[in-house]
Amino acid sequence: MLKALKNVARGLRLLRHPELIADLGSRQSHLNIIHEIRSKAINLRLSSDIVLNHYQPDALQIHEDVSIGYGCVLSFGDLHNGYGKISIGPQTWLGPYNNLRSGGGEIKIGSGCLISQFCTLVASHHSTVKGQWIRNQPPTAEKRDVVLGDDVWLGAGVTVTAGVQIRTGAVIGAGAVVVSDVPAEEIWAGVPARKIGVRQ
């Protein structure tokens, strides 16, 4: 009982710090959004420690039995680059520290996919016109969106660039950078990724 009272007193002393109060308020707002997302999907296993950038409820669609791990970033864009959407199919697993950036496009992940840790999916790229700061250039219209079919497996640290479709049953080896479409059931690896086999 004495230990509990000491902890309460220590907590009350911390209330003198406005930065801590602001941080607690921000954390509570974040947890409210997490609760809202969880309430919309059946059997959703969603870490409360994901990062949501410019979250908009109508921009995120999560189906049943999805798992999204600790430290994942779901980024929906901004006014300059445009806002995007993210859709995650049923029974898909996203490991920790994945980075889904939909601004200026859409990310669509099918059913039963395995997305290992530290993967990056980017739905649009900046233009690269000479004589202008790249950071100020809007996304290109030519290459947009990332689409993963059903039963796709991305190994740890895979990067999928804008405009790429990885079709049903494909496997991408760890550390690969995917810059072109991957046919169904093929196994790709490398930088840039290329075909190294097929599922048997």
N, C-alpha and C positions, 0 to 999 in steps of 0.2 A: 504494500500500500504506500509506504514512504517513497519507494522508487517511482511509482506512478505519479505521485504529487510533485516530485522533483522534475520529472519530464514535462508535466503541465506548466510548472513555473518557468522552465527553460524555454518552452514554446512561447509563453506569453512575453518573455523578454525579447524574443526574436521579432515580435510585432513592431518593434521600434524602427525596423529597417524598411523603408518604403519600397526598395527594389524587390525585397522578398514578398511583400504584399502584392505587388504588381505581378510578380511571377506566379504566385499562387492563384490569382485571378485568371491569368492566361491559361494556366494548367487546368483550372476548373472548366473554362470555356471549351478547351480541347476535349476534355473527358465527356462533356455534354454532347459534342459532335460524335465522338466514338460510340457513345450509347445510342445515339440516333441511327448511326450506320448499322450497328449490331441488331437493332430492332427491325430492320428491313430485310434481313436475310436469315434463312433457317440454318441453324448449326454453323454459323459463322464464327471462326476462331480468329479474332482480330486483336493483335497486340495493342495495348493502350499507348505504347511508345512508338507508334508510327508517326511520320511527319506528313502533314497535309498542307500543301501550298496552294492558296487561292481555291480552296474547296468550295464546290457548289453542288448541292444535293442532286440536281438533275444531271450532273456530269459524271456520276459514278454509279455503275450498275454491277452489283455483286450477286451471284446466284447462290444456291444452297451448297452447304458442305465445303466452303472455301476456307483456306487458312492463309493468313497474311502475318508474317513474322516480325519480330522486334526490329526496329530501326528502318523499316521500309519507308521510302519516300514516294508519295503520290502527288505529283505536281500537275496542276491543271492550266498553267500558263499565266499570262498577264495581258494588260491592255495593249502593249506594244506588239507582242508576238501573237496575240489571239489566244482564246481559250480552247481547250480540247476536252475529250471525253475518254473515260477508261471503263472497259467492260471486262469482267472476269467470270468465266463459265463455271458451271458446277463441278465440284470435287477437284478443283485446282489448288495446288499448294505453292505458295510463294515463301521461300526461305527468308532468313533475316537479311537486312541491309540491301534489298533490291531498290532500284531507282527507276520509276516509271514516270516519264516526262511527256505529257500529252499535248502541251501548249502548241497551238497551230495545227493540230491534227487529232487523230484518234488512236488509241491502243485497244485492240480487241484480242483477248486471250480466250481460247476455247475451253472445252471440258476436259477434265482429267489430266491437266498439264502439270509438270514438275519444273518449277523455276528455282534453281539452286541459288545460293547466297551470292551477293555482290554482282548481280546482273543489272544491266542498264538497257532500257528500251526507250528510244527517242523518236517521237512521232513527227518531228519537223526539223529542218536545218535552216540556219540563216543564209541569206544570199551572200555572195562573195564579190560584189561589184568593186572594181578597183577605184580608189580615190574616196571611198566612204568607209567610216568605221564599221567593222563587221557587227559589233554589238548594236548598232543603230539600224541595221538592215532587217527588214521583215523576213519571215520564213519564205522559202522558195515554194512556188506553186507546183513545180514538177514532181517533187518527191515528198509525199506525205503519208502518214499512218504506218502503223506496225500491226500486222495481223498474224496471230498464231492459231493454227488449226487445233483440233482435238489431239490429246495424247502426245503433245510435244514435250521434249525434255531439253532444257537448257542447263548445261553444266555450269559450275561456279565461274563467275567473272565474265560471262558472255555479254557482248554488246551487240544489240540489234539496231541498225540505223534506219532512218526514215525511208518509207517507200517499200519496205521488205515484207514479203509474206513467207512464213515458214509453215508449210502445209502439214496435214494430219500425219502423225506418227513419226515425224522427223526428230533426229537427235543432233544436238550441237555440242561439240566437245568443249571442255573448260577453257576459258580464256580466248575463245574465238571472237572475231569481229565479223558480223554478218552484214554484207553490203549488197547482196543480190538474193533473189527468191530461192527458196530451198524446196525441191519437190518432196512429195509424200514419201515416207518410210526411208529416206536417205539419211546417212550419217555424215556430218560435215565437221571440220575442225580447221584451225589455223587462222592466220592474219594476212590477207583477208581469208575468210572461211572458204573452203572448197570441199568437194565430195571426197570422202575417204572410204566409203562403204555403203552398204544397205542393210537394213534389218532382215534377219533370217527367220 
